[in-house]
Amino acid sequence: MTTPEDAEKIVAAAMPDKVEFIPAGISGMVEPAYKFFGKHRLRFGGVHPNCESFTYFYSDGERYRAPSAYLKRPLDELAEEFVVRARQVNPVLDQLDPARFWQRWRGRLLVLKTFGGLLRALDLQKICGGSPFWGIVKILAGMIGGGSLKKQVLKHTMIKDGLLAVILPFEEPHSIESARLEGCSVEFAYLDPDTEELKLVPFCSWCFYRKETMRRIAEKYEKAEAEAAAT
C-alpha cells in the first residue's frame, strides 16, 4: 500500500531542492481574512489534518524549483507560524463585518499587520535575480499601470510559472479513517434513483459507492428509455 507520505517522498526525491508538503486543511484558517478581500471559500479549507497535502513548484524558465529555493526559512516552519498568527487574529476578524466600509478596511489592515511579517522569509535576491529594490519598483509600477500582481511577478522576477502539487489520500476498505470522512468539506453529489433525493458522499469515499450507485442509475434510465420507446 502506498501512503500519502510515500507519495510525498517520491516527489521530493525527484527535485533538486528540499521539498516540504503542508496540510491543506490549515488553509481554512485564512478564510476569515479572505472575506475582507472579496475572496470565496477555499477548497479543502478546514479538512482533517491528515487529509490533502500540497506544495508549489516555481519555474525559473528552465526547471521547476521547490519553495525552499526562494525562502530564507523552512516552509513547514512558516506554516506553523501562520497557524499561530491566524489563531490570534481570527477571533477579532470574526467580530467585524466586511460589508461595512470602515470595518472592512480595519479587517484588511489587521490581516496585513498579522501576516505581512511572514514576507520577510522571502529571499528577494533570488526571486528578483538582481536588485530586490528595482524588482519591487517595477512590480508596483506595473500594478499602478493596471497590471495584476501575478503578471508583474512573472514579468519582473525569476519566477516564470507555478505548479501546484496536491496529494489526496482516497479511502480504501482496509485503511478507512472515519475522522477524515467526518471533516470532509468536499463531496460528490448524486440523485438517488430510488428516492429522487439529492445525496452527498465524502469525496474520497465515493469509490465505495460508485459502482453500485452508477449501476442503479443506469438501470433506472435504461428502463425509462425502454418504456418510452414502447409507447
C-alpha positions in Angstrom: 0.0 0.0 0.0 1.3 3.5 -0.9 0.6 6.1 1.7 0.5 9.9 1.2 3.8 10.1 3.0 5.3 7.6 0.4 4.0 9.8 -2.4 5.5 12.9 -0.8 8.9 11.2 -0.6 8.7 10.1 -4.3 8.0 13.7 -5.4 10.8 15.0 -3.1 13.3 12.6 -4.5 12.7 13.9 -8.0 13.5 17.5 -7.1 16.9 19.1 -6.6 15.7 21.2 -3.6 14.3 20.4 -0.2 10.5 19.7 -0.8 8.1 20.3 2.0 4.4 19.4 1.9 1.9 21.0 4.3 -1.6 20.0 5.2 -4.2 21.7 3.0 -6.6 21.9 6.0 -4.7 24.8 7.5 -5.7 26.9 4.5 -9.2 27.1 6.2 -7.6 29.3 8.9 -7.2 32.1 6.3 -10.9 32.2 5.4 -11.8 34.8 8.0 -9.2 37.1 6.3 -10.3 36.2 2.8 -13.8 37.7 3.3 -12.3 41.2 3.6 -10.8 40.9 0.2 -13.9 39.6 -1.6 -12.5 36.0 -1.9 -14.5 32.8 -1.9 -14.2 29.9 0.4 -11.0 27.8 -0.1 -11.4 24.3 -1.4 -10.4 21.7 1.2 -10.1 24.5 3.7 -10.5 23.2 7.2 -10.5 19.5 6.4 -8.9 16.9 8.6 -5.1 17.5 9.1 -4.3 14.0 7.8 -6.1 14.6 4.5 -4.9 16.5 1.5 -1.3 17.9 1.5 0.2 20.3 -1.0 3.2 22.3 -2.1 4.0 24.6 -5.0 6.9 24.4 -7.5 8.1 27.5 -9.3 9.8 27.6 -12.8 12.8 29.9 -13.4 12.3 29.3 -17.1 14.5 26.2 -17.2 13.3 24.0 -14.4 10.9 23.9 -11.5 12.2 24.7 -8.1 10.7 24.0 -4.7 9.7 26.9 -2.4 12.8 26.3 -0.3 14.9 27.7 -3.2 13.3 31.1 -2.6 12.8 31.1 1.1 15.1 32.0 4.0 13.3 29.8 6.4 11.8 26.2 6.0 8.2 26.2 4.6 6.9 24.0 7.4 8.3 26.4 10.0 6.4 29.3 8.2 3.2 27.2 8.1 3.4 26.7 11.9 3.9 30.5 12.5 1.0 31.2 10.1 -1.3 29.0 12.2 -0.2 30.8 15.4 -0.9 34.2 13.9 -4.2 33.1 12.4 -5.4 31.8 15.8 -4.6 35.2 17.3 -6.3 37.4 14.7 -9.3 35.3 13.6 -11.5 35.9 16.7 -11.1 39.7 16.1 -11.9 39.3 12.4 -15.0 37.3 13.1 -16.4 40.3 15.0 -16.0 42.6 12.0 -18.4 43.0 9.1 -16.7 43.1 5.7 -19.9 44.7 4.2 -19.3 47.8 6.3 -16.7 50.2 4.9 -14.7 51.1 8.0 -14.9 47.6 9.4 -13.8 46.1 6.1 -10.7 48.3 6.0 -9.9 47.7 9.6 -10.0 44.0 8.8 -7.7 44.4 5.8 -5.2 46.3 7.9 -5.3 43.7 10.6 -4.7 41.0 8.0 -1.7 42.9 6.6 -0.3 43.6 10.0 -0.7 40.0 11.1 0.6 38.1 8.1 2.8 40.7 6.5 5.7 39.8 8.7 5.9 36.4 7.0 7.0 38.1 3.8 10.4 38.6 5.4 11.1 35.0 4.8 11.2 35.6 1.1 14.7 35.6 -0.4 14.2 38.6 -2.7 17.7 38.4 -4.0 17.0 35.1 -5.6 13.4 35.9 -6.6 14.3 39.2 -8.3 17.6 37.8 -9.8 19.4 41.1 -9.1 18.4 44.2 -7.2 15.3 43.5 -4.9 14.6 47.2 -4.8 14.3 47.7 -8.5 12.4 44.5 -8.9 9.8 45.6 -6.4 9.6 49.1 -8.0 8.9 47.5 -11.4 6.2 45.3 -10.0 4.5 48.2 -8.2 4.8 50.4 -11.3 3.2 47.7 -13.4 0.3 47.3 -11.0 -0.2 51.1 -10.9 -0.5 50.8 -14.7 -3.3 48.4 -14.4 -1.5 45.0 -14.4 -2.2 42.3 -12.0 0.2 41.3 -9.2 0.7 37.8 -10.7 1.5 39.1 -14.2 4.0 41.6 -12.8 5.8 39.0 -10.7 6.1 36.7 -13.7 7.4 39.6 -15.8 9.9 41.1 -13.4 11.2 38.2 -11.4 13.0 34.9 -11.9 9.6 33.1 -11.3 8.1 32.4 -14.7 5.4 29.9 -13.8 3.9 28.0 -10.9 2.8 24.4 -10.5 0.5 23.2 -7.6 1.3 19.6 -6.4 -1.5 18.0 -4.4 -1.6 14.6 -2.7 -5.1 13.4 -1.9 -5.5 10.1 0.0 -8.5 8.2 -1.2 -10.1 6.0 1.4 -9.7 2.2 1.0 -11.6 -0.6 2.8 -8.5 -1.8 4.7 -7.5 1.7 5.9 -10.6 3.9 6.1 -10.3 6.8 8.6 -13.7 7.9 9.9 -12.3 11.2 11.4 -11.2 12.2 7.9 -14.6 11.5 6.4 -16.4 13.4 9.1 -14.3 16.5 8.4 -14.5 16.3 4.7 -15.6 19.6 3.1 -15.7 18.3 -0.5 -18.4 15.9 -1.6 -19.8 14.0 -4.5 -23.5 14.8 -5.2 -25.8 12.4 -6.9 -29.6 11.9 -7.3 -30.7 8.7 -5.6 -32.5 6.7 -8.3 -35.0 5.2 -5.8 -36.0 8.2 -3.7 -35.2 11.0 -6.1 -33.3 12.7 -3.3 -30.1 14.6 -3.6 -27.4 12.8 -1.6 -23.8 13.6 -0.7 -20.9 11.4 -0.2 -17.4 12.5 1.2 -15.1 12.9 -1.8 -12.5 10.3 -1.0 -15.1 7.6 -0.1 -17.0 7.8 -3.4 -15.2 4.8 -4.6 -17.1 2.7 -2.0 -20.5 3.7 -3.6 -19.6 4.5 -7.2 -20.2 1.2 -8.9 -23.4 0.3 -7.1 -24.8 3.8 -7.4 -24.0 4.1 -11.1 -25.4 0.7 -11.8 -28.7 1.6 -10.2 -28.8 5.0 -12.0 -28.1 3.3 -15.4 -30.8 0.6 -14.8 -33.4 3.3 -14.0 -32.8 5.3 -17.1 -32.4 2.2 -19.3 -35.9 1.1 -18.1 -37.3 4.6 -18.6 -35.9 4.7 -22.2 -37.3 1.2 -23.0 -40.8 2.2 -21.7 -40.7 5.4 -23.7 -39.8 3.5 -26.8 -42.6 1.0 -26.3 -45.3 3.8 -26.1 
